[in-house]
Amino acid sequence: MPSRSRSNPGLGSGPPRYPGTFLLALREALASLGWRTRRFLGSAVACADDQGREHVLGLENLFRRLRKEDRATWPELIVNFLKSVPREQWENPPEELTAVAERVLPRIGAPLRPGKDEARIWFQPLYGNTLGVSLVVDYPQSMSYVTEKMVADSSRSGEAWLEQALANLQAQTKADCLQIVEEDSGLRQCMSGDAYDSSRALLLDRLMPDHLQDGFFAALPSRDELFVLPVTQPSLRFLPLLKTVAAKTFQTAPYPISDEVFWIRAGSWLPFGVDLSHDSITLRPPESFREVWERLAPEGLEEIEPGEESPGEESPGEESPGEESDNA
C-alpha cells in the first residue's frame, strides 16, 4: 500500500502574516497599556498585561477592523478596543463553570499546549492526538478556554460539559445553516459567521438526521469554514471536489485547522484519504468504510485502496491558554 502523508492541522506558531505597520502599531498599543508581548502564535499573540496576567489576542478580526482606517490611528484604535473588553473578563476569568454555563461552547482544533506554569486546557480527542474539541466561555468580544481544573472543580464531568456546550451551540444555530453551494454535488457550507462554524461539524447528526446511517464527509479547513457532503452514492464522485475546496481554503484562511476530508459517523471521526495529482485521483478511505463502499459505489467508479485507521501523530499545537480577543 502506498505511503500516506499526514496533513498539517494548522495550529503552528510560524511568523505572523500581517504588515509590519500593523505589528508596530500593536506593539505600541500594548506598550502604552503596560502590556508585554510574549510570542506570536500565527494569527494570535500571547502577551501579559500590566498585572502580569496572560492573554491570547486574536489578530485577524482586529486587523480587518483597522485596515480601512488611517494607519496613524491604529495604535489608538487598538488601545480603545482592548479597553472595551470588560475588565472583569481580564481580571476574573471564570473559575466556576456553573456561573457561566450558558456561555460554554465547543471549539475544534489541535491540542493547546500550555506554557510553563499555565493551566492545562480541557480537551477531548476526535482523531488521535491531532484533532479534538476544547471548551470555551464565550463573551461578545472575547473568550477564554475551560481548563481541566475548572471542570474538576465543578460538579459535572467533562463529557457533561461538552454536551452542555453542544446544546448551547445548537440553540444559536439556525436549522438551515448548511446551505447548498454546489447544486450538482449537493455540497453544503455553513456560513453563520460567528467563529463557531467549524464546531458545527459536531452537530451534523442533529442538523441532518436523515443521513445518520452512513454519516457525512466533512472538511474543516479553518475555524470559520465547514463544508459537508452527506454520504450517498452520488456524493462519492465528488470527494475530489471536497478535497480541493479544503486544500485551497486551508492554505489562505485565518485560523486554519486541517486540509483533510473526514468521514464522520455516530461520533466517530476518521480521515478519508483523497490524493489528487495532475493525471489521477486515489481514494484511501478507512478500512471500516469498506462496507459502505461496497453498498453504495456507483458502477464505473474506480476501486479504492484501504487507508489507515490508526490514530494520527501528535500535533505541535502552540497556543497558550487564556483569553482571546474578538472571538479569536
C-alpha positions in Angstrom: 0.0 0.0 0.0 1.5 3.4 -0.9 2.6 5.6 1.9 0.2 8.3 3.0 1.3 11.7 4.2 -0.4 13.4 7.1 -1.8 16.8 7.0 -0.6 19.8 9.0 -3.5 20.6 11.3 -2.7 24.3 11.0 -2.1 25.4 14.6 1.6 26.2 14.3 3.4 29.2 15.6 5.0 30.5 12.4 5.7 34.1 11.6 2.7 36.5 11.6 1.0 37.1 8.2 0.4 40.8 8.8 2.0 44.1 7.6 4.9 45.4 9.6 2.9 48.6 10.2 0.2 46.6 11.9 2.6 44.8 14.2 4.4 48.0 15.1 1.0 49.6 15.9 0.1 46.5 18.0 3.4 46.7 20.0 2.9 50.5 20.5 -0.6 50.0 21.8 0.4 47.1 24.1 3.3 49.1 25.4 1.2 52.2 26.1 -1.1 49.9 28.3 1.9 48.5 30.1 1.5 45.1 28.4 4.3 42.9 27.2 4.4 40.7 24.1 5.3 37.1 24.9 5.2 35.4 21.5 3.3 35.3 18.2 1.1 32.3 17.5 0.3 32.7 13.8 -3.0 34.6 13.9 -2.7 35.5 17.6 -0.2 36.9 20.1 0.4 35.8 23.6 1.0 38.7 26.0 0.9 39.7 29.6 -1.0 42.7 30.9 0.2 45.3 33.5 -0.8 42.9 36.3 1.2 40.0 34.8 -1.9 38.1 33.7 -1.5 36.1 30.5 -3.8 36.7 27.5 -4.0 35.5 23.9 -5.2 38.2 21.5 -6.6 37.1 18.1 -5.3 39.3 15.3 -7.3 38.5 12.2 -10.5 40.3 13.1 -8.6 43.1 14.7 -6.6 43.7 11.6 -9.8 43.6 9.5 -11.2 46.3 11.7 -8.2 48.5 11.3 -7.1 48.1 7.6 -9.8 50.6 6.4 -8.7 53.2 8.9 -5.9 55.8 8.7 -2.7 53.9 9.8 -1.7 56.8 12.0 -4.7 56.0 14.2 -4.1 52.3 14.6 -2.3 52.3 18.0 -5.1 54.4 19.5 -7.8 52.2 17.9 -6.2 49.0 19.3 -6.0 50.6 22.8 -9.6 51.6 22.6 -10.6 48.1 21.5 -8.7 46.4 24.4 -10.2 48.8 26.8 -13.7 48.0 25.5 -13.3 44.4 26.8 -15.0 44.4 30.2 -12.3 44.5 32.9 -13.9 41.6 34.8 -13.1 39.4 31.8 -9.4 40.2 32.1 -9.2 40.3 35.9 -11.5 37.5 36.8 -11.7 34.7 34.2 -14.5 32.3 35.3 -13.5 29.9 38.0 -16.9 28.3 38.5 -18.4 26.9 35.2 -21.9 26.7 36.7 -21.9 30.6 36.8 -21.3 30.8 33.1 -22.9 27.5 31.9 -25.0 29.3 29.2 -21.8 30.7 27.6 -19.9 27.4 27.3 -19.3 26.5 23.6 -17.2 23.9 21.8 -14.2 24.7 19.7 -12.5 22.2 17.3 -8.7 22.3 16.7 -5.4 20.8 17.6 -4.5 20.3 21.3 -3.5 23.6 23.0 -0.1 23.5 24.7 0.0 25.5 27.9 3.2 27.4 28.7 5.2 26.9 31.8 3.1 27.2 35.0 -0.1 27.6 32.8 -3.2 25.6 33.5 -4.0 22.6 31.2 -6.9 23.1 28.8 -9.7 20.5 28.8 -9.5 18.6 25.6 -11.3 15.6 24.1 -9.7 13.9 21.0 -11.8 13.4 17.9 -9.0 11.8 15.9 -5.9 10.6 17.7 -3.8 13.5 19.1 -4.1 15.7 16.0 -7.7 16.9 16.2 -10.2 17.4 19.0 -12.6 19.6 20.9 -11.9 22.1 23.6 -14.5 24.1 25.6 -14.5 27.9 25.7 -16.5 30.5 27.7 -17.8 33.0 25.0 -18.3 36.7 25.5 -19.3 39.4 23.0 -15.7 40.4 22.3 -13.6 37.8 23.9 -13.4 34.2 25.0 -11.5 32.1 27.5 -10.6 28.4 27.4 -12.0 26.0 30.0 -9.2 24.3 32.0 -9.1 20.8 33.4 -9.2 22.4 36.9 -12.4 24.3 36.2 -14.0 21.0 35.1 -12.6 19.1 38.1 -13.9 21.8 40.5 -17.4 21.7 39.0 -20.0 19.1 39.9 -20.1 17.7 36.4 -17.8 15.7 34.2 -16.0 17.0 31.1 -18.4 14.9 28.9 -21.4 16.5 30.6 -19.9 20.0 29.9 -19.3 19.1 26.3 -23.0 18.1 26.0 -23.9 21.4 27.6 -21.7 23.2 25.1 -23.3 21.4 22.1 -26.7 22.2 23.4 -25.7 25.9 23.7 -24.3 25.9 20.2 -27.4 24.2 18.8 -29.6 26.8 20.4 -27.7 29.6 18.5 -27.6 27.6 15.2 -30.3 28.0 12.5 -31.8 24.8 11.3 -30.9 25.7 7.7 -27.3 26.9 8.4 -26.0 24.3 6.0 -26.7 25.8 2.6 -26.1 24.1 -0.7 -23.4 25.9 -2.6 -22.9 23.5 -5.5 -26.0 22.0 -7.0 -24.6 19.0 -8.9 -22.7 17.6 -5.9 -25.0 18.8 -3.1 -22.0 20.3 -1.4 -23.1 22.3 1.7 -21.4 25.1 3.5 -22.1 26.5 7.0 -21.8 30.3 6.9 -23.1 31.6 10.3 -20.0 33.8 10.6 -19.9 33.7 14.4 -16.5 32.0 14.8 -18.1 28.6 15.5 -18.9 27.3 12.0 -16.2 24.5 12.1 -17.5 23.5 15.5 -20.9 22.8 14.0 -19.4 19.6 12.5 -20.2 18.2 16.0 -23.9 18.9 15.3 -24.3 17.1 12.0 -26.3 14.3 13.4 -28.7 16.8 14.9 -28.8 19.1 11.8 -29.2 16.4 9.2 -30.8 13.4 10.9 -31.8 11.8 7.6 -28.2 10.8 7.0 -27.3 9.0 10.2 -26.8 5.5 8.7 -23.7 6.3 6.7 -22.7 9.7 8.1 -21.0 12.6 6.4 -17.9 13.7 4.6 -16.7 16.9 6.1 -13.9 19.4 5.6 -12.9 22.0 8.3 -10.1 24.0 6.7 -10.5 26.8 9.2 -12.3 28.0 12.2 -14.9 29.8 10.1 -15.4 27.2 7.4 -17.4 23.9 7.3 -18.1 22.0 4.1 -20.3 18.9 4.2 -21.3 16.1 1.8 -23.8 13.6 3.2 -22.5 10.1 2.4 -24.6 8.9 -0.6 -23.9 7.1 -3.9 -23.7 10.4 -5.9 -21.5 12.1 -3.3 -18.7 9.5 -3.7 -17.9 11.0 -7.1 -17.5 14.5 -5.6 -14.9 13.7 -2.9 -12.2 15.2 -5.1 -14.2 18.5 -5.1 -14.4 18.5 -1.4 -10.7 17.8 -1.0 -9.8 20.6 -3.5 -12.0 23.1 -1.6 -10.4 22.0 1.7 -6.9 22.2 0.5 -7.2 25.6 -1.2 -9.1 27.2 1.7 -6.6 25.8 4.3 -3.7 27.5 2.6 -5.0 31.0 2.9 -7.8 31.1 5.6 -7.2 32.7 9.0 -7.3 30.2 11.9 -6.5 27.1 9.8 -7.5 23.7 11.1 -6.9 20.9 8.6 -6.9 20.2 4.8 -8.2 16.6 5.5 -11.5 15.2 4.4 -13.1 13.4 7.4 -15.7 10.7 7.5 -18.0 11.4 10.5 -20.5 8.8 11.7 -22.1 8.2 15.1 -19.5 10.4 16.8 -16.5 8.7 15.1 -14.1 10.8 13.1 -11.7 9.2 10.6 -9.7 10.9 7.8 -10.8 9.8 4.3 -7.7 10.0 2.1 -8.2 11.8 -1.3 -4.9 12.0 -3.2 -5.0 14.4 -6.2 -2.4 14.6 -8.9 -2.5 16.1 -12.4 -3.5 12.9 -14.0 -5.0 10.7 -11.3 -7.2 10.5 -8.2 -6.7 7.9 -5.5 -9.3 7.4 -2.7 -8.0 5.9 0.5 -10.9 5.6 3.0 -10.6 4.0 6.4 -11.0 0.2 6.4 -14.3 0.5 8.2 -15.7 2.3 5.2 -15.4 -0.8 3.0 -18.9 -2.0 3.8 -20.4 1.4 2.8 -18.3 1.5 -0.4 -19.5 -2.0 -1.5 -23.1 -1.0 -0.9 -23.0 2.5 -2.4 -20.2 2.7 -5.0 -21.7 3.5 -8.4 -20.8 1.4 -11.4 -17.6 2.7 -13.1 -16.1 4.4 -10.1 -12.5 3.2 -9.7 -11.7 0.7 -6.9 -10.3 2.2 -3.8 -7.2 1.4 -1.7 -8.0 1.0 2.0 -6.3 3.6 4.2 -5.0 3.7 7.7 -7.4 3.7 10.7 -4.9 4.2 13.5 -4.8 7.5 15.4 -2.8 10.3 13.9 0.5 11.6 15.0 0.6 14.1 17.8 0.3 17.7 16.5 2.6 20.5 17.7 -0.2 22.8 18.9 1.4 26.0 20.2 -1.4 28.3 21.5 -1.4 29.3 25.1 -4.5 29.2 27.4 -6.1 32.4 28.5 -8.4 34.8 26.8 -8.6 35.6 23.1 -10.0 39.0 22.0 -12.6 39.4 19.3 -13.9 35.8 19.4 -10.5 34.7 18.1 
